[in-house]
Amino acid sequence: MAAHAGEKAQKTGDFYCAKCDEKVHVTVGDKIPKCPNGHSEYETRRNEPGNKS
């Protein structure tokens, strides 16, 4: 599931940029920021509490 900068995070976790794989940690309810390299689309999420992925 893709996520984009500016959206509210549905879960706490680490978002990985679709363009450069840079990691951004986001807490549930917070606005997802752009990655440190300025990209705005995230392809994967990891380290979500309650999930084994």
PDBQT receptor file of N, H, CA, C and O in Angstrom, charges set to zero:
ATOM      1  N   MET A   1       0.843  -1.186   0.000  1.00  0.00    +0.000 N 
ATOM      2  CA  MET A   1       0.000   0.000   0.000  1.00  0.00    +0.000 C 
ATOM      3  C   MET A   1       0.884   1.243   0.000  1.00  0.00    +0.000 C 
ATOM      4  O   MET A   1       1.702   1.410   0.904  1.00  0.00    +0.000 OA
ATOM      5  N   ALA A   2       0.742   2.091  -0.963  1.00  0.00    +0.000 N 
ATOM      6  H   ALA A   2       0.077   1.956  -1.698  1.00  0.00    +0.000 HD
ATOM      7  CA  ALA A   2       1.526   3.316  -1.037  1.00  0.00    +0.000 C 
ATOM      8  C   ALA A   2       0.955   4.363  -0.090  1.00  0.00    +0.000 C 
ATOM      9  O   ALA A   2      -0.256   4.447   0.113  1.00  0.00    +0.000 OA
ATOM     10  N   ALA A   3       1.839   5.146   0.477  1.00  0.00    +0.000 N 
ATOM     11  H   ALA A   3       2.823   5.077   0.312  1.00  0.00    +0.000 HD
ATOM     12  CA  ALA A   3       1.454   6.279   1.312  1.00  0.00    +0.000 C 
ATOM     13  C   ALA A   3       2.169   7.500   0.754  1.00  0.00    +0.000 C 
ATOM     14  O   ALA A   3       3.198   7.374   0.090  1.00  0.00    +0.000 OA
ATOM     15  N   HIS A   4       1.628   8.673   1.023  1.00  0.00    +0.000 N 
ATOM     16  H   HIS A   4       0.793   8.775   1.563  1.00  0.00    +0.000 HD
ATOM     17  CA  HIS A   4       2.195   9.892   0.474  1.00  0.00    +0.000 C 
ATOM     18  C   HIS A   4       2.403  10.937   1.564  1.00  0.00    +0.000 C 
ATOM     19  O   HIS A   4       1.652  11.001   2.538  1.00  0.00    +0.000 OA
ATOM     20  N   ALA A   5       3.442  11.757   1.380  1.00  0.00    +0.000 N 
ATOM     21  H   ALA A   5       4.052  11.705   0.590  1.00  0.00    +0.000 HD
ATOM     22  CA  ALA A   5       3.691  12.863   2.298  1.00  0.00    +0.000 C 
ATOM     23  C   ALA A   5       2.444  13.739   2.375  1.00  0.00    +0.000 C 
ATOM     24  O   ALA A   5       1.785  14.004   1.369  1.00  0.00    +0.000 OA
ATOM     25  N   GLY A   6       2.139  14.179   3.584  1.00  0.00    +0.000 N 
ATOM     26  H   GLY A   6       2.674  13.964   4.401  1.00  0.00    +0.000 HD
ATOM     27  CA  GLY A   6       0.972  15.027   3.801  1.00  0.00    +0.000 C 
ATOM     28  C   GLY A   6      -0.233  14.263   4.318  1.00  0.00    +0.000 C 
ATOM     29  O   GLY A   6      -1.140  14.859   4.900  1.00  0.00    +0.000 OA
ATOM     30  N   GLU A   7      -0.256  12.937   4.113  1.00  0.00    +0.000 N 
ATOM     31  H   GLU A   7       0.480  12.453   3.641  1.00  0.00    +0.000 HD
ATOM     32  CA  GLU A   7      -1.347  12.115   4.632  1.00  0.00    +0.000 C 
ATOM     33  C   GLU A   7      -1.115  11.849   6.114  1.00  0.00    +0.000 C 
ATOM     34  O   GLU A   7       0.014  11.935   6.596  1.00  0.00    +0.000 OA
ATOM     35  N   LYS A   8      -2.198  11.522   6.841  1.00  0.00    +0.000 N 
ATOM     36  H   LYS A   8      -3.115  11.451   6.448  1.00  0.00    +0.000 HD
ATOM     37  CA  LYS A   8      -2.060  11.122   8.242  1.00  0.00    +0.000 C 
ATOM     38  C   LYS A   8      -1.702   9.647   8.294  1.00  0.00    +0.000 C 
ATOM     39  O   LYS A   8      -2.278   8.832   7.574  1.00  0.00    +0.000 OA
ATOM     40  N   ALA A   9      -0.745   9.311   9.156  1.00  0.00    +0.000 N 
ATOM     41  H   ALA A   9      -0.277   9.973   9.741  1.00  0.00    +0.000 HD
ATOM     42  CA  ALA A   9      -0.330   7.914   9.321  1.00  0.00    +0.000 C 
ATOM     43  C   ALA A   9      -1.448   7.129  10.000  1.00  0.00    +0.000 C 
ATOM     44  O   ALA A   9      -1.965   7.548  11.036  1.00  0.00    +0.000 OA
ATOM     45  N   GLN A  10      -1.817   5.996   9.418  1.00  0.00    +0.000 N 
ATOM     46  H   GLN A  10      -1.397   5.656   8.576  1.00  0.00    +0.000 HD
ATOM     47  CA  GLN A  10      -2.848   5.135   9.979  1.00  0.00    +0.000 C 
ATOM     48  C   GLN A  10      -2.285   4.248  11.092  1.00  0.00    +0.000 C 
ATOM     49  O   GLN A  10      -3.022   3.790  11.965  1.00  0.00    +0.000 OA
ATOM     50  N   LYS A  11      -0.962   4.010  11.052  1.00  0.00    +0.000 N 
ATOM     51  H   LYS A  11      -0.363   4.382  10.344  1.00  0.00    +0.000 HD
ATOM     52  CA  LYS A  11      -0.275   3.205  12.060  1.00  0.00    +0.000 C 
ATOM     53  C   LYS A  11       1.101   3.799  12.317  1.00  0.00    +0.000 C 
ATOM     54  O   LYS A  11       1.668   4.470  11.456  1.00  0.00    +0.000 OA
ATOM     55  N   THR A  12       1.633   3.548  13.506  1.00  0.00    +0.000 N 
ATOM     56  H   THR A  12       1.172   3.002  14.207  1.00  0.00    +0.000 HD
ATOM     57  CA  THR A  12       3.005   3.914  13.812  1.00  0.00    +0.000 C 
ATOM     58  C   THR A  12       3.929   2.934  13.099  1.00  0.00    +0.000 C 
ATOM     59  O   THR A  12       3.647   1.736  13.058  1.00  0.00    +0.000 OA
ATOM     60  N   GLY A  13       5.021   3.425  12.542  1.00  0.00    +0.000 N 
ATOM     61  H   GLY A  13       5.250   4.398  12.575  1.00  0.00    +0.000 HD
ATOM     62  CA  GLY A  13       5.977   2.532  11.895  1.00  0.00    +0.000 C 
ATOM     63  C   GLY A  13       7.008   3.286  11.097  1.00  0.00    +0.000 C 
ATOM     64  O   GLY A  13       7.030   4.517  11.082  1.00  0.00    +0.000 OA
ATOM     65  N   ASP A  14       7.856   2.537  10.436  1.00  0.00    +0.000 N 
ATOM     66  H   ASP A  14       7.838   1.537  10.448  1.00  0.00    +0.000 HD
ATOM     67  CA  ASP A  14       8.895   3.098   9.581  1.00  0.00    +0.000 C 
ATOM     68  C   ASP A  14       8.422   3.047   8.136  1.00  0.00    +0.000 C 
ATOM     69  O   ASP A  14       8.090   1.980   7.620  1.00  0.00    +0.000 OA
ATOM     70  N   PHE A  15       8.393   4.184   7.499  1.00  0.00    +0.000 N 
ATOM     71  H   PHE A  15       8.663   5.051   7.917  1.00  0.00    +0.000 HD
ATOM     72  CA  PHE A  15       7.992   4.289   6.101  1.00  0.00    +0.000 C 
ATOM     73  C   PHE A  15       9.264   4.362   5.265  1.00  0.00    +0.000 C 
ATOM     74  O   PHE A  15      10.200   5.084   5.609  1.00  0.00    +0.000 OA
ATOM     75  N   TYR A  16       9.293   3.600   4.151  1.00  0.00    +0.000 N 
ATOM     76  H   TYR A  16       8.533   3.014   3.872  1.00  0.00    +0.000 HD
ATOM     77  CA  TYR A  16      10.461   3.573   3.270  1.00  0.00    +0.000 C 
ATOM     78  C   TYR A  16      10.110   4.193   1.929  1.00  0.00    +0.000 C 
ATOM     79  O   TYR A  16       9.150   3.792   1.271  1.00  0.00    +0.000 OA
ATOM     80  N   CYS A  17      10.905   5.179   1.538  1.00  0.00    +0.000 N 
ATOM     81  H   CYS A  17      11.685   5.505   2.073  1.00  0.00    +0.000 HD
ATOM     82  CA  CYS A  17      10.687   5.941   0.309  1.00  0.00    +0.000 C 
ATOM     83  C   CYS A  17      10.680   5.032  -0.920  1.00  0.00    +0.000 C 
ATOM     84  O   CYS A  17      11.517   4.139  -1.050  1.00  0.00    +0.000 OA
ATOM     85  N   ALA A  18       9.733   5.272  -1.811  1.00  0.00    +0.000 N 
ATOM     86  H   ALA A  18       9.053   5.998  -1.706  1.00  0.00    +0.000 HD
ATOM     87  CA  ALA A  18       9.611   4.496  -3.044  1.00  0.00    +0.000 C 
ATOM     88  C   ALA A  18      10.741   4.813  -4.026  1.00  0.00    +0.000 C 
ATOM     89  O   ALA A  18      11.054   3.989  -4.886  1.00  0.00    +0.000 OA
ATOM     90  N   LYS A  19      11.354   5.987  -3.914  1.00  0.00    +0.000 N 
ATOM     91  H   LYS A  19      11.100   6.656  -3.216  1.00  0.00    +0.000 HD
ATOM     92  CA  LYS A  19      12.397   6.401  -4.862  1.00  0.00    +0.000 C 
ATOM     93  C   LYS A  19      13.803   6.044  -4.387  1.00  0.00    +0.000 C 
ATOM     94  O   LYS A  19      14.628   5.589  -5.180  1.00  0.00    +0.000 OA
ATOM     95  N   CYS A  20      14.086   6.251  -3.080  1.00  0.00    +0.000 N 
ATOM     96  H   CYS A  20      13.417   6.621  -2.436  1.00  0.00    +0.000 HD
ATOM     97  CA  CYS A  20      15.467   6.098  -2.608  1.00  0.00    +0.000 C 
ATOM     98  C   CYS A  20      15.604   5.167  -1.402  1.00  0.00    +0.000 C 
ATOM     99  O   CYS A  20      16.716   4.951  -0.920  1.00  0.00    +0.000 OA
ATOM    100  N   ASP A  21      14.509   4.621  -0.915  1.00  0.00    +0.000 N 
ATOM    101  H   ASP A  21      13.606   4.797  -1.307  1.00  0.00    +0.000 HD
ATOM    102  CA  ASP A  21      14.488   3.674   0.202  1.00  0.00    +0.000 C 
ATOM    103  C   ASP A  21      14.909   4.302   1.535  1.00  0.00    +0.000 C 
ATOM    104  O   ASP A  21      15.230   3.580   2.479  1.00  0.00    +0.000 OA
ATOM    105  N   GLU A  22      14.911   5.620   1.621  1.00  0.00    +0.000 N 
ATOM    106  H   GLU A  22      14.650   6.206   0.854  1.00  0.00    +0.000 HD
ATOM    107  CA  GLU A  22      15.222   6.313   2.880  1.00  0.00    +0.000 C 
ATOM    108  C   GLU A  22      14.112   6.032   3.880  1.00  0.00    +0.000 C 
ATOM    109  O   GLU A  22      12.940   5.974   3.507  1.00  0.00    +0.000 OA
ATOM    110  N   LYS A  23      14.470   5.857   5.149  1.00  0.00    +0.000 N 
ATOM    111  H   LYS A  23      15.422   5.903   5.452  1.00  0.00    +0.000 HD
ATOM    112  CA  LYS A  23      13.498   5.525   6.194  1.00  0.00    +0.000 C 
ATOM    113  C   LYS A  23      13.059   6.773   6.943  1.00  0.00    +0.000 C 
ATOM    114  O   LYS A  23      13.871   7.634   7.281  1.00  0.00    +0.000 OA
ATOM    115  N   VAL A  24      11.740   6.855   7.200  1.00  0.00    +0.000 N 
ATOM    116  H   VAL A  24      11.080   6.156   6.925  1.00  0.00    +0.000 HD
ATOM    117  CA  VAL A  24      11.170   7.920   8.019  1.00  0.00    +0.000 C 
ATOM    118  C   VAL A  24      10.251   7.261   9.037  1.00  0.00    +0.000 C 
ATOM    119  O   VAL A  24       9.355   6.509   8.655  1.00  0.00    +0.000 OA
ATOM    120  N   HIS A  25      10.454   7.526  10.328  1.00  0.00    +0.000 N 
ATOM    121  H   HIS A  25      11.182   8.137  10.639  1.00  0.00    +0.000 HD
ATOM    122  CA  HIS A  25       9.592   6.966  11.365  1.00  0.00    +0.000 C 
ATOM    123  C   HIS A  25       8.424   7.917  11.597  1.00  0.00    +0.000 C 
ATOM    124  O   HIS A  25       8.615   9.124  11.746  1.00  0.00    +0.000 OA
ATOM    125  N   VAL A  26       7.213   7.365  11.625  1.00  0.00    +0.000 N 
ATOM    126  H   VAL A  26       7.057   6.385  11.504  1.00  0.00    +0.000 HD
ATOM    127  CA  VAL A  26       6.006   8.169  11.811  1.00  0.00    +0.000 C 
ATOM    128  C   VAL A  26       5.128   7.526  12.878  1.00  0.00    +0.000 C 
ATOM    129  O   VAL A  26       5.007   6.302  12.941  1.00  0.00    +0.000 OA
ATOM    130  N   THR A  27       4.521   8.360  13.713  1.00  0.00    +0.000 N 
ATOM    131  H   THR A  27       4.619   9.353  13.661  1.00  0.00    +0.000 HD
ATOM    132  CA  THR A  27       3.610   7.902  14.761  1.00  0.00    +0.000 C 
ATOM    133  C   THR A  27       2.178   8.051  14.274  1.00  0.00    +0.000 C 
ATOM    134  O   THR A  27       1.851   9.007  13.570  1.00  0.00    +0.000 OA
ATOM    135  N   VAL A  28       1.318   7.099  14.653  1.00  0.00    +0.000 N 
ATOM    136  H   VAL A  28       1.583   6.323  15.225  1.00  0.00    +0.000 HD
ATOM    137  CA  VAL A  28      -0.086   7.116  14.243  1.00  0.00    +0.000 C 
ATOM    138  C   VAL A  28      -0.698   8.499  14.470  1.00  0.00    +0.000 C 
ATOM    139  O   VAL A  28      -0.513   9.108  15.523  1.00  0.00    +0.000 OA
ATOM    140  N   GLY A  29      -1.424   8.976  13.473  1.00  0.00    +0.000 N 
ATOM    141  H   GLY A  29      -1.575   8.481  12.617  1.00  0.00    +0.000 HD
ATOM    142  CA  GLY A  29      -2.095  10.270  13.559  1.00  0.00    +0.000 C 
ATOM    143  C   GLY A  29      -1.254  11.448  13.110  1.00  0.00    +0.000 C 
ATOM    144  O   GLY A  29      -1.788  12.520  12.828  1.00  0.00    +0.000 OA
ATOM    145  N   ASP A  30       0.081  11.258  13.040  1.00  0.00    +0.000 N 
ATOM    146  H   ASP A  30       0.515  10.386  13.269  1.00  0.00    +0.000 HD
ATOM    147  CA  ASP A  30       0.954  12.344  12.593  1.00  0.00    +0.000 C 
ATOM    148  C   ASP A  30       0.907  12.462  11.079  1.00  0.00    +0.000 C 
ATOM    149  O   ASP A  30       0.604  11.497  10.376  1.00  0.00    +0.000 OA
ATOM    150  N   LYS A  31       1.210  13.648  10.589  1.00  0.00    +0.000 N 
ATOM    151  H   LYS A  31       1.456  14.432  11.160  1.00  0.00    +0.000 HD
ATOM    152  CA  LYS A  31       1.302  13.881   9.155  1.00  0.00    +0.000 C 
ATOM    153  C   LYS A  31       2.607  13.269   8.644  1.00  0.00    +0.000 C 
ATOM    154  O   LYS A  31       3.662  13.482   9.243  1.00  0.00    +0.000 OA
ATOM    155  N   ILE A  32       2.549  12.520   7.556  1.00  0.00    +0.000 N 
ATOM    156  H   ILE A  32       1.693  12.347   7.070  1.00  0.00    +0.000 HD
ATOM    157  CA  ILE A  32       3.731  11.889   6.979  1.00  0.00    +0.000 C 
ATOM    158  C   ILE A  32       4.564  12.971   6.281  1.00  0.00    +0.000 C 
ATOM    159  O   ILE A  32       4.060  13.676   5.407  1.00  0.00    +0.000 OA
ATOM    160  N   PRO A  33       5.845  13.101   6.671  1.00  0.00    +0.000 N 
ATOM    161  CA  PRO A  33       6.695  14.114   6.029  1.00  0.00    +0.000 C 
ATOM    162  C   PRO A  33       7.302  13.594   4.737  1.00  0.00    +0.000 C 
ATOM    163  O   PRO A  33       7.227  12.401   4.444  1.00  0.00    +0.000 OA
ATOM    164  N   LYS A  34       7.902  14.489   3.966  1.00  0.00    +0.000 N 
ATOM    165  H   LYS A  34       7.963  15.458   4.204  1.00  0.00    +0.000 HD
ATOM    166  CA  LYS A  34       8.699  14.052   2.820  1.00  0.00    +0.000 C 
ATOM    167  C   LYS A  34       9.936  13.360   3.367  1.00  0.00    +0.000 C 
ATOM    168  O   LYS A  34      10.353  13.630   4.494  1.00  0.00    +0.000 OA
ATOM    169  N   CYS A  35      10.522  12.474   2.584  1.00  0.00    +0.000 N 
ATOM    170  H   CYS A  35      10.184  12.254   1.669  1.00  0.00    +0.000 HD
ATOM    171  CA  CYS A  35      11.760  11.819   3.009  1.00  0.00    +0.000 C 
ATOM    172  C   CYS A  35      12.869  12.875   3.049  1.00  0.00    +0.000 C 
ATOM    173  O   CYS A  35      12.705  13.957   2.486  1.00  0.00    +0.000 OA
ATOM    174  N   PRO A  36      13.995  12.575   3.708  1.00  0.00    +0.000 N 
ATOM    175  CA  PRO A  36      15.095  13.550   3.788  1.00  0.00    +0.000 C 
ATOM    176  C   PRO A  36      15.625  14.011   2.431  1.00  0.00    +0.000 C 
ATOM    177  O   PRO A  36      16.275  15.052   2.338  1.00  0.00    +0.000 OA
ATOM    178  N   ASN A  37      15.349  13.235   1.376  1.00  0.00    +0.000 N 
ATOM    179  H   ASN A  37      14.821  12.389   1.452  1.00  0.00    +0.000 HD
ATOM    180  CA  ASN A  37      15.799  13.608   0.032  1.00  0.00    +0.000 C 
ATOM    181  C   ASN A  37      14.728  14.338  -0.766  1.00  0.00    +0.000 C 
ATOM    182  O   ASN A  37      14.915  14.605  -1.953  1.00  0.00    +0.000 OA
ATOM    183  N   GLY A  38      13.607  14.663  -0.126  1.00  0.00    +0.000 N 
ATOM    184  H   GLY A  38      13.455  14.445   0.839  1.00  0.00    +0.000 HD
ATOM    185  CA  GLY A  38      12.569  15.468  -0.766  1.00  0.00    +0.000 C 
ATOM    186  C   GLY A  38      11.498  14.710  -1.520  1.00  0.00    +0.000 C 
ATOM    187  O   GLY A  38      10.638  15.333  -2.142  1.00  0.00    +0.000 OA
ATOM    188  N   HIS A  39      11.519  13.373  -1.488  1.00  0.00    +0.000 N 
ATOM    189  H   HIS A  39      12.218  12.867  -0.983  1.00  0.00    +0.000 HD
ATOM    190  CA  HIS A  39      10.500  12.584  -2.182  1.00  0.00    +0.000 C 
ATOM    191  C   HIS A  39       9.248  12.476  -1.311  1.00  0.00    +0.000 C 
ATOM    192  O   HIS A  39       9.315  12.657  -0.095  1.00  0.00    +0.000 OA
ATOM    193  N   SER A  40       8.114  12.183  -1.931  1.00  0.00    +0.000 N 
ATOM    194  H   SER A  40       8.059  12.036  -2.919  1.00  0.00    +0.000 HD
ATOM    195  CA  SER A  40       6.863  12.201  -1.182  1.00  0.00    +0.000 C 
ATOM    196  C   SER A  40       6.048  10.913  -1.247  1.00  0.00    +0.000 C 
ATOM    197  O   SER A  40       4.936  10.872  -0.721  1.00  0.00    +0.000 OA
ATOM    198  N   GLU A  41       6.570   9.859  -1.879  1.00  0.00    +0.000 N 
ATOM    199  H   GLU A  41       7.473   9.893  -2.306  1.00  0.00    +0.000 HD
ATOM    200  CA  GLU A  41       5.818   8.605  -1.962  1.00  0.00    +0.000 C 
ATOM    201  C   GLU A  41       6.564   7.493  -1.234  1.00  0.00    +0.000 C 
ATOM    202  O   GLU A  41       7.762   7.294  -1.434  1.00  0.00    +0.000 OA
ATOM    203  N   TYR A  42       5.834   6.776  -0.388  1.00  0.00    +0.000 N 
ATOM    204  H   TYR A  42       4.861   6.938  -0.225  1.00  0.00    +0.000 HD
ATOM    205  CA  TYR A  42       6.398   5.674   0.383  1.00  0.00    +0.000 C 
ATOM    206  C   TYR A  42       5.766   4.376  -0.083  1.00  0.00    +0.000 C 
ATOM    207  O   TYR A  42       4.547   4.273  -0.219  1.00  0.00    +0.000 OA
ATOM    208  N   GLU A  43       6.620   3.380  -0.328  1.00  0.00    +0.000 N 
ATOM    209  H   GLU A  43       7.610   3.463  -0.217  1.00  0.00    +0.000 HD
ATOM    210  CA  GLU A  43       6.150   2.120  -0.880  1.00  0.00    +0.000 C 
ATOM    211  C   GLU A  43       5.898   1.063   0.189  1.00  0.00    +0.000 C 
ATOM    212  O   GLU A  43       4.958   0.276   0.070  1.00  0.00    +0.000 OA
ATOM    213  N   THR A  44       6.724   1.036   1.231  1.00  0.00    +0.000 N 
ATOM    214  H   THR A  44       7.487   1.675   1.328  1.00  0.00    +0.000 HD
ATOM    215  CA  THR A  44       6.573   0.011   2.264  1.00  0.00    +0.000 C 
ATOM    216  C   THR A  44       6.609   0.617   3.655  1.00  0.00    +0.000 C 
ATOM    217  O   THR A  44       7.134   1.709   3.872  1.00  0.00    +0.000 OA
ATOM    218  N   ARG A  45       6.030  -0.134   4.596  1.00  0.00    +0.000 N 
ATOM    219  H   ARG A  45       5.604  -1.021   4.419  1.00  0.00    +0.000 HD
ATOM    220  CA  ARG A  45       6.076   0.222   6.019  1.00  0.00    +0.000 C 
ATOM    221  C   ARG A  45       6.593  -0.993   6.768  1.00  0.00    +0.000 C 
ATOM    222  O   ARG A  45       6.275  -2.130   6.418  1.00  0.00    +0.000 OA
ATOM    223  N   ARG A  46       7.385  -0.752   7.792  1.00  0.00    +0.000 N 
ATOM    224  H   ARG A  46       7.643   0.172   8.076  1.00  0.00    +0.000 HD
ATOM    225  CA  ARG A  46       7.896  -1.833   8.627  1.00  0.00    +0.000 C 
ATOM    226  C   ARG A  46       7.881  -1.392  10.082  1.00  0.00    +0.000 C 
ATOM    227  O   ARG A  46       7.687  -0.218  10.396  1.00  0.00    +0.000 OA
ATOM    228  N   ASN A  47       8.092  -2.371  10.967  1.00  0.00    +0.000 N 
ATOM    229  H   ASN A  47       8.249  -3.325  10.713  1.00  0.00    +0.000 HD
ATOM    230  CA  ASN A  47       8.185  -2.111  12.408  1.00  0.00    +0.000 C 
ATOM    231  C   ASN A  47       6.926  -1.500  12.988  1.00  0.00    +0.000 C 
ATOM    232  O   ASN A  47       6.985  -0.618  13.845  1.00  0.00    +0.000 OA
ATOM    233  N   GLU A  48       5.782  -1.981  12.508  1.00  0.00    +0.000 N 
ATOM    234  H   GLU A  48       5.734  -2.697  11.812  1.00  0.00    +0.000 HD
ATOM    235  CA  GLU A  48       4.511  -1.523  13.059  1.00  0.00    +0.000 C 
ATOM    236  C   GLU A  48       4.170  -2.387  14.278  1.00  0.00    +0.000 C 
ATOM    237  O   GLU A  48       4.144  -3.614  14.174  1.00  0.00    +0.000 OA
ATOM    238  N   PRO A  49       3.910  -1.762  15.430  1.00  0.00    +0.000 N 
ATOM    239  CA  PRO A  49       3.528  -2.544  16.605  1.00  0.00    +0.000 C 
ATOM    240  C   PRO A  49       2.319  -3.432  16.306  1.00  0.00    +0.000 C 
ATOM    241  O   PRO A  49       1.334  -2.976  15.726  1.00  0.00    +0.000 OA
ATOM    242  N   GLY A  50       2.402  -4.695  16.705  1.00  0.00    +0.000 N 
ATOM    243  H   GLY A  50       3.202  -5.065  17.176  1.00  0.00    +0.000 HD
ATOM    244  CA  GLY A  50       1.301  -5.621  16.482  1.00  0.00    +0.000 C 
ATOM    245  C   GLY A  50       1.398  -6.402  15.191  1.00  0.00    +0.000 C 
ATOM    246  O   GLY A  50       0.658  -7.368  15.005  1.00  0.00    +0.000 OA
ATOM    247  N   ASN A  51       2.290  -6.015  14.290  1.00  0.00    +0.000 N 
ATOM    248  H   ASN A  51       2.891  -5.230  14.441  1.00  0.00    +0.000 HD
ATOM    249  CA  ASN A  51       2.504  -6.726  13.030  1.00  0.00    +0.000 C 
ATOM    250  C   ASN A  51       3.844  -7.441  13.081  1.00  0.00    +0.000 C 
ATOM    251  O   ASN A  51       4.784  -6.954  13.709  1.00  0.00    +0.000 OA
ATOM    252  N   LYS A  52       3.938  -8.584  12.429  1.00  0.00    +0.000 N 
ATOM    253  H   LYS A  52       3.175  -8.980  11.919  1.00  0.00    +0.000 HD
ATOM    254  CA  LYS A  52       5.172  -9.356  12.446  1.00  0.00    +0.000 C 
ATOM    255  C   LYS A  52       6.109  -9.005  11.299  1.00  0.00    +0.000 C 
ATOM    256  O   LYS A  52       7.172  -9.615  11.184  1.00  0.00    +0.000 OA
ATOM    257  N   SER A  53       5.763  -8.058  10.456  1.00  0.00    +0.000 N 
ATOM    258  H   SER A  53       4.899  -7.563  10.549  1.00  0.00    +0.000 HD
ATOM    259  CA  SER A  53       6.625  -7.708   9.317  1.00  0.00    +0.000 C 
ATOM    260  C   SER A  53       7.594  -6.600   9.646  1.00  0.00    +0.000 C 
ATOM    261  O   SER A  53       8.383  -6.196   8.792  1.00  0.00    +0.000 OA
TER     262      SER A  53
